[in-house]
Amino acid sequence: MDLGGEFCLVCGAAPPLYSGRMCEKCTRERVKLAEVPKNVPWTRCARCGRIDFQGKWCEVEEDELWNELVQRNVEFHVEVEDLELGILAQEVDGRHTLVHLQIEGIIDDLLYTDEKTMRARMSNGVCLTCTRQAGNYFEATVQIRSSARRLSEEEFLVLRATLNTLLEEMPDDPMFFITSEGPVTGGYDVVLGSKALARAWGRHLVSNHGGQIAATTSIVGRKDGADLTRLTLLYRKPGYDLGDIIRWRGELWRPSNWSGEGAVLEKIERRERTGASWRDLEAATVILRQNELHYIEIVSEDSSVAEFLDPNTWKMEAVRLPYEHVTGRKLLLARIDGEWLSLPYMGMDGE
């Protein structure tokens, strides 16, 4: 060692020197690639299986769970570069899992490798959602009803299924849960844990199935100086769907689209479209559902009339062609008052 030259502050060895002016041997003895705790607690909801991460309950796959526990609990050296990490989970019993770590990284141009093991200890808990569900907590009730006619069980199931679709599209929220549901006299009721979810579902129903929404709010108590309220949302679905045939103001029409305050109608007799409010349509009556229409091959046709075989009697019948008829396309027929009527195609029509 040259007098006045650099040397290791621990053992006095000559350069090269690394972190803290120590030689490689002393540096490796004192620099740790990672600080790994022996035991790491984590909590799982005993009812739904969600995982608690710092007060937020999440649905996490098992591999993601171990990665998340490592990221949250293992302290890596602040100067490490090119870090590589291997994780292998070994279940000991229902509550304990050994997480084996293989760590590799570069600190001050020196390659470090290390192997560590930490024990993940699971404890049971109950998330906020399950706690409130168990206590029959709710903030809103959505009542599904109909106007003009009674809906079938299948129609109620279709409307109810839209809630599942909406829940898949919306971000996770602990309040987005169903407290109870079931058929009632004249309709179907769904009790929800969130007023925001009820309003979103109401908008979704009106947008996709038409109808009207009536909302009422009741005060059920006070907390921290603010009123606690519950929402009752009454959704009335019209007695007809898009593509049905209705009689309105003495004419036959087919609803083609829902608008914010009513429906857009297309007249069957000639090309005419008009908008009508829900109040205007209260007097409308359903003549035929779209699934009761017939698609029938044409036997012969000219510019205004087509012949076809009646599917009920297998006799040749004639019918006037609708406006904008496309030669060679099947007839879209409706049996009304004992006579066949050929309908113009709309966007939702198809076999």
C-alpha positions as CSV (number, residue, x, y, z in Angstrom):
1,M,0.0,0.0,0.0
2,D,1.4,3.4,-1.0
3,L,1.5,6.0,1.7
4,G,-1.1,8.6,1.0
5,G,-3.0,6.2,-1.5
6,E,-6.5,5.0,-1.2
7,F,-7.2,1.9,0.9
8,C,-10.2,0.0,2.4
9,L,-11.5,1.8,5.5
10,V,-12.3,-1.6,7.1
11,C,-9.4,-3.9,6.4
12,G,-6.9,-1.6,4.7
13,A,-6.8,-3.5,1.4
14,A,-5.6,-1.7,-1.7
15,P,-8.0,-0.6,-4.5
16,P,-10.3,-1.2,-6.3
17,L,-12.7,0.2,-3.8
18,Y,-16.5,0.2,-3.9
19,S,-19.4,1.5,-1.7
20,G,-18.3,3.4,1.3
21,R,-14.6,3.2,0.2
22,M,-14.5,-0.5,1.0
23,C,-12.9,-3.4,-0.9
24,E,-15.0,-6.0,-2.7
25,K,-14.8,-8.5,0.2
26,C,-15.9,-5.9,2.9
27,T,-18.5,-4.5,0.6
28,R,-20.2,-7.8,0.0
29,E,-20.1,-8.5,3.8
30,R,-22.0,-5.3,4.6
31,V,-24.2,-4.5,1.6
32,K,-27.5,-6.4,1.5
33,L,-29.4,-6.8,-1.8
34,A,-32.7,-6.9,0.0
35,E,-34.3,-6.9,3.5
36,V,-36.8,-9.7,3.7
37,P,-39.1,-10.0,6.7
38,K,-39.5,-13.5,8.2
39,N,-43.3,-13.3,8.5
40,V,-45.8,-11.3,6.4
41,P,-49.4,-11.2,7.5
42,W,-52.3,-10.9,5.0
43,T,-56.1,-11.0,5.3
44,R,-58.7,-12.8,3.2
45,C,-62.4,-12.3,3.5
46,A,-63.9,-15.6,4.8
47,R,-67.1,-15.1,2.8
48,C,-66.1,-13.9,-0.7
49,G,-62.4,-14.5,-0.8
50,R,-61.3,-10.9,-1.5
51,I,-57.8,-9.9,-0.3
52,D,-57.2,-6.9,2.0
53,F,-54.5,-4.6,0.8
54,Q,-54.1,-1.6,3.1
55,G,-57.8,-1.3,3.7
56,K,-58.8,-2.0,0.1
57,W,-60.5,-5.3,-0.6
58,C,-59.5,-6.7,-4.1
59,E,-60.0,-9.9,-6.1
60,V,-56.5,-11.2,-6.7
61,E,-55.2,-14.3,-8.3
62,E,-52.8,-16.4,-6.2
63,D,-49.7,-15.6,-8.3
64,E,-50.5,-11.9,-8.2
65,L,-51.0,-12.2,-4.4
66,W,-47.4,-13.4,-3.8
67,N,-46.0,-10.8,-6.1
68,E,-48.0,-8.1,-4.3
69,L,-46.8,-9.2,-0.9
70,V,-43.2,-9.2,-2.0
71,Q,-43.5,-5.7,-3.5
72,R,-45.2,-4.3,-0.4
73,N,-42.9,-5.9,2.2
74,V,-39.5,-6.5,0.8
75,E,-37.1,-3.6,0.8
76,F,-34.5,-3.7,-2.0
77,H,-31.3,-1.7,-2.0
78,V,-31.8,1.8,-3.2
79,E,-28.9,1.6,-5.7
80,V,-29.7,-1.8,-7.2
81,E,-29.8,-2.0,-11.0
82,D,-30.9,-4.7,-13.4
83,L,-32.9,-6.4,-10.6
84,E,-34.2,-9.9,-11.4
85,L,-36.6,-11.7,-9.0
86,G,-37.8,-15.3,-8.9
87,I,-40.7,-16.3,-6.7
88,L,-41.8,-19.8,-5.7
89,A,-44.7,-20.3,-3.3
90,Q,-44.8,-23.5,-1.2
91,E,-48.0,-24.1,0.8
92,V,-47.4,-25.4,4.3
93,D,-51.0,-25.6,5.5
94,G,-54.3,-23.7,5.0
95,R,-52.9,-20.6,6.6
96,H,-49.1,-20.6,6.0
97,T,-47.2,-20.4,2.8
98,L,-43.5,-20.2,2.3
99,V,-42.5,-17.7,-0.4
100,H,-39.0,-18.5,-1.7
101,L,-37.1,-15.7,-3.4
102,Q,-34.2,-15.7,-5.8
103,I,-32.8,-12.2,-6.1
104,E,-30.1,-10.9,-8.5
105,G,-29.0,-7.4,-9.1
106,I,-26.0,-5.1,-9.7
107,I,-24.8,-2.6,-7.0
108,D,-21.8,-0.3,-7.7
109,D,-20.8,-2.6,-10.7
110,L,-20.8,-5.7,-8.5
111,L,-23.2,-8.6,-9.2
112,Y,-25.1,-9.8,-6.1
113,T,-27.2,-12.9,-5.8
114,D,-29.2,-14.0,-2.8
115,E,-31.9,-16.5,-1.7
116,K,-34.4,-15.7,0.9
117,T,-37.6,-17.2,2.3
118,M,-40.5,-15.4,4.0
119,R,-43.6,-16.9,5.6
120,A,-47.0,-15.5,4.5
121,R,-49.5,-15.9,7.3
122,M,-53.2,-15.7,6.3
123,S,-55.9,-14.6,8.7
124,N,-59.6,-14.5,8.1
125,G,-61.6,-11.3,8.0
126,V,-64.8,-10.0,6.6
127,C,-64.8,-7.3,3.9
128,L,-67.1,-4.2,4.0
129,T,-69.3,-5.6,1.2
130,C,-69.9,-8.9,3.0
131,T,-70.4,-7.2,6.4
132,R,-73.2,-5.0,4.9
133,Q,-74.7,-7.8,2.9
134,A,-74.9,-10.0,6.1
135,G,-76.7,-7.1,7.8
136,N,-79.1,-6.6,4.9
137,Y,-77.8,-3.1,4.3
138,F,-79.2,-1.3,1.3
139,E,-79.5,2.2,-0.2
140,A,-81.7,1.7,-3.2
141,T,-84.6,-0.4,-4.5
142,V,-85.2,-0.8,-8.3
143,Q,-88.8,-1.8,-9.1
144,I,-89.3,-3.3,-12.6
145,R,-92.8,-2.9,-13.9
146,S,-94.5,-2.7,-17.2
147,S,-97.2,-0.6,-18.9
148,A,-100.0,-1.7,-21.2
149,R,-99.4,-5.4,-20.6
150,R,-97.9,-7.9,-18.2
151,L,-94.4,-8.9,-18.9
152,S,-93.5,-12.6,-19.2
153,E,-91.0,-14.3,-16.9
154,E,-88.5,-14.4,-19.8
155,E,-88.7,-10.7,-20.3
156,F,-88.1,-10.1,-16.6
157,L,-85.0,-12.3,-16.8
158,V,-83.7,-10.4,-19.9
159,L,-84.1,-7.1,-18.0
160,R,-82.5,-8.5,-14.8
161,A,-79.5,-9.8,-16.9
162,T,-78.7,-6.3,-17.9
163,L,-77.6,-5.6,-14.3
164,N,-74.9,-8.3,-14.5
165,T,-73.7,-6.8,-17.8
166,L,-73.5,-3.4,-16.2
167,L,-71.6,-4.7,-13.1
168,E,-69.0,-6.2,-15.4
169,E,-68.5,-2.9,-17.2
170,M,-68.4,-0.6,-14.2
171,P,-65.3,-0.2,-12.0
172,D,-65.1,-2.2,-8.8
173,D,-66.8,-0.6,-5.8
174,P,-67.5,-2.3,-2.4
175,M,-71.0,-0.9,-2.4
176,F,-72.0,-2.4,-5.8
177,F,-73.8,-5.5,-4.4
178,I,-77.3,-7.0,-4.5
179,T,-78.9,-7.3,-1.0
180,S,-82.0,-9.2,-2.2
181,E,-84.2,-9.7,-5.2
182,G,-87.2,-11.6,-6.4
183,P,-90.6,-11.4,-8.1
184,V,-93.4,-9.4,-6.6
185,T,-97.0,-8.9,-7.6
186,G,-96.9,-7.2,-11.0
187,G,-93.1,-7.1,-11.4
188,Y,-89.6,-7.7,-10.1
189,D,-87.7,-5.9,-7.3
190,V,-83.9,-5.7,-6.8
191,V,-82.5,-4.2,-3.6
192,L,-79.0,-2.7,-4.1
193,G,-76.3,-1.5,-1.8
194,S,-75.6,1.7,-3.8
195,K,-77.8,4.5,-5.1
196,A,-75.2,5.2,-7.8
197,L,-75.6,1.6,-9.1
198,A,-79.4,1.9,-9.1
199,R,-79.3,5.2,-11.1
200,A,-76.8,3.7,-13.6
201,W,-78.9,0.7,-14.1
202,G,-82.0,2.8,-14.6
203,R,-80.3,4.8,-17.3
204,H,-79.1,1.6,-18.9
205,L,-82.6,0.2,-19.0
206,V,-84.2,3.3,-20.5
207,S,-81.4,3.5,-23.1
208,N,-81.7,-0.1,-24.2
209,H,-85.3,-1.0,-23.6
210,G,-87.1,2.3,-23.5
211,G,-89.6,3.2,-20.8
212,Q,-89.8,5.7,-18.0
213,I,-88.1,6.2,-14.6
214,A,-89.6,7.6,-11.5
215,A,-87.4,8.2,-8.5
216,T,-88.3,8.9,-4.9
217,T,-86.0,9.5,-2.0
218,S,-86.8,8.9,1.7
219,I,-84.7,10.0,4.7
220,V,-84.0,7.2,7.1
221,G,-81.6,8.9,9.6
222,R,-78.7,11.2,10.1
223,K,-74.9,10.6,10.4
224,D,-72.3,13.3,11.1
225,G,-74.8,16.0,10.5
226,A,-75.9,14.7,7.1
227,D,-79.2,13.0,6.1
228,L,-79.1,9.3,5.3
229,T,-81.4,8.6,2.4
230,R,-82.7,5.6,0.4
231,L,-83.7,5.7,-3.2
232,T,-86.7,3.9,-4.8
233,L,-86.4,3.7,-8.6
234,L,-89.5,2.7,-10.5
235,Y,-88.8,1.6,-14.0
236,R,-91.8,1.0,-16.3
237,K,-91.0,-0.8,-19.5
238,P,-93.4,-0.2,-22.4
239,G,-95.6,-3.1,-23.4
240,Y,-93.9,-3.3,-26.8
241,D,-90.3,-3.7,-28.0
242,L,-88.5,-2.4,-31.0
243,G,-89.8,-4.1,-34.1
244,D,-93.3,-5.0,-32.7
245,I,-96.4,-3.9,-34.5
246,I,-98.6,-1.4,-32.6
247,R,-101.8,0.4,-33.4
248,W,-101.5,4.1,-32.7
249,R,-103.9,6.8,-33.8
250,G,-105.7,4.4,-36.0
251,E,-102.6,3.4,-38.0
252,L,-100.1,0.5,-37.8
253,W,-96.6,1.4,-36.7
254,R,-93.3,-0.2,-35.7
255,P,-91.0,1.3,-33.0
256,S,-87.6,1.6,-34.6
257,N,-85.6,3.3,-31.8
258,W,-85.9,4.7,-28.3
259,S,-85.5,8.4,-27.7
260,G,-85.0,10.2,-24.4
261,E,-88.7,10.9,-23.9
262,G,-90.4,8.3,-26.0
263,A,-89.9,6.3,-29.2
264,V,-89.3,6.8,-32.9
265,L,-92.0,5.1,-35.0
266,E,-92.1,3.9,-38.6
267,K,-95.4,3.6,-40.4
268,I,-96.1,0.3,-42.1
269,E,-98.3,1.6,-44.9
270,R,-95.8,4.1,-46.3
271,R,-92.4,5.6,-45.6
272,E,-93.1,7.9,-42.7
273,R,-91.2,8.3,-39.4
274,T,-92.3,10.3,-36.4
275,G,-91.4,10.7,-32.7
276,A,-93.9,10.1,-30.0
277,S,-93.7,10.8,-26.2
278,W,-94.5,8.2,-23.6
279,R,-97.7,10.1,-22.8
280,D,-98.7,10.0,-26.5
281,L,-98.1,6.3,-26.6
282,E,-100.2,5.4,-23.6
283,A,-103.1,4.7,-26.0
284,A,-101.0,2.4,-28.2
285,T,-101.9,-1.3,-28.3
286,V,-99.7,-4.1,-29.3
287,I,-100.9,-6.0,-32.3
288,L,-98.0,-8.5,-32.9
289,R,-94.6,-9.1,-31.3
290,Q,-91.6,-9.2,-33.5
291,N,-91.0,-12.9,-32.8
292,E,-94.5,-13.6,-34.2
293,L,-93.6,-12.3,-37.7
294,H,-93.0,-14.7,-40.6
295,Y,-90.1,-14.8,-43.1
296,I,-91.5,-16.5,-46.3
297,E,-90.0,-17.3,-49.7
298,I,-91.7,-15.7,-52.7
299,V,-93.1,-18.0,-55.4
300,S,-93.6,-15.3,-57.9
301,E,-93.8,-11.5,-58.0
302,D,-94.3,-8.5,-60.2
303,S,-93.9,-4.8,-59.5
304,S,-96.5,-4.6,-56.8
305,V,-97.8,-8.1,-55.8
306,A,-96.1,-11.3,-54.6
307,E,-97.4,-14.8,-54.3
308,F,-96.4,-17.2,-51.6
309,L,-97.5,-20.4,-49.9
310,D,-99.5,-19.8,-46.7
311,P,-97.7,-21.7,-43.9
312,N,-101.0,-22.4,-42.2
313,T,-103.0,-23.8,-45.2
314,W,-100.3,-24.4,-47.8
315,K,-102.4,-22.6,-50.3
316,M,-101.2,-19.9,-52.7
317,E,-101.8,-16.4,-51.4
318,A,-101.1,-13.0,-52.8
319,V,-100.0,-9.9,-50.9
320,R,-99.1,-6.4,-51.8
321,L,-95.4,-5.7,-51.7
322,P,-94.1,-3.1,-49.2
323,Y,-92.4,0.1,-50.2
324,E,-88.6,-0.3,-51.0
325,H,-89.0,-4.0,-51.6
326,V,-85.8,-5.7,-52.8
327,T,-86.4,-8.3,-55.6
328,G,-85.7,-11.8,-54.4
329,R,-85.7,-11.0,-50.7
330,K,-88.0,-13.0,-48.4
331,L,-91.3,-11.5,-47.5
332,L,-91.7,-10.3,-43.9
333,L,-95.3,-11.1,-43.2
334,A,-97.7,-10.4,-40.3
335,R,-101.1,-12.0,-39.9
336,I,-103.5,-9.2,-38.8
337,D,-107.3,-9.5,-38.6
338,G,-107.2,-12.7,-40.7
339,E,-105.2,-11.2,-43.5
340,W,-101.6,-11.2,-44.5
341,L,-99.7,-7.9,-44.5
342,S,-96.2,-7.5,-46.0
343,L,-93.9,-5.3,-43.9
344,P,-91.0,-3.2,-45.0
345,Y,-87.7,-4.4,-43.5
346,M,-86.2,-2.5,-40.5
347,G,-82.7,-2.5,-39.1
348,M,-83.4,-5.1,-36.5
349,D,-85.2,-7.5,-38.9
350,G,-83.5,-10.8,-39.9
351,E,-84.2,-14.5,-39.7
